Amino acid sequence: MTTETLTERPARSTLFDGLTKYIPIGATVVLLVVMYLGGIANFRNFDSPQVLAGLFIDYAPLLVIAIGMTFVILSGGIDLSVGSVMAFSTMACAWLTVDAGVSAPLAMVLVLAFGTVWGLLIGAVIHYFNVQPFIATLVGLFLFRGLTLQISDTDVSMREVDFWQWGMTHVEFGGKVRDGGFWLPYLSFIAFAVVIIAFVVLHYTRFGRGVYAVGGSEQSALLMGLPVARTKIGVYAISGFCAALAGVLAAFATKSANPLANIGAELDAIAAVVIGGTLLTGGAGFVLGTVAGVMVWGLLNTLIAFHGGLSSWWARIVMGVLLLAFILLQRFLARSGEKRRT
């Protein structure tokens, strides 16, 4: 074996590893395009701009939760509490503003602060007590669902509180929908802001680089002197904040609080993150991939709604198949990379 061959192999392996991380998100984008073109070919008015805009209206809370989940999964963790925290946050907004007489803006701030503190607490438990994230966050799943039902076991309306009308106030682009335009409410712009901030934090800050490093190898991150404790606790604080913010967005969207809402939202978020190309083992993934994953979920439900003859449960069946396919793709790429390095 020549010296040239020995030097070329590591370079090729590095190039392959660099390209590999883009394959899952590339597959997600291709899937999105195929689904959209299939919808246009089979359903009338599917090419209306409002169809795509609707994804960022109906799934804005899920997008925010999934962004928080992206931080957690990138660090090598998992957060099963987000759906219950979201439902509790919506119910807390309703109880504070309708029953307790707290001003709506103050109620919103309190709820967001609560979500952040919960994330800090559970992150500290996971790191300092070496508790598995699955178990620690499972506590939150049961705890906050129970607390939500304790506040009220029936829907609580917030329609009489003017503040909650603001979120669905919309901005039109290109004129009316019938003229080829579309509209987006303010809550969608909040979700967009979360995406932009998350993108900047993950890709252009020391904290973001630390998240990737901890997810890739916590032991290596420690040896490099990175603030592992601060990073691990920080990602759960972000996830808790995003879950609470999603609850606020749900309050804006529905102007009511349902104690049984968002059951399984944590699983939808995990599925969107994985289908968006983030490795379940951590260390690799993209915020924009998560956006694409949420769009896949939303577009799948939209296709079923346009069809009209299929149960909505088919969306979960197909999502389950897609999730399995993407997990297998991740494993295949990981093993291919390992073989090339040996």
Helices and strands as residue ranges (DSSP letters): H 3-20, H 23-42, H 49-58, H 60-74, H 82-94, I 95-99, H 104-128, H 133-151, E 156-157, G 162-168, E 170-173, G 177-179, E 182-185, H 186-204, H 206-216, H 218-223, H 228-254, E 256-257, H 265-275, H 287-307, H 313-341
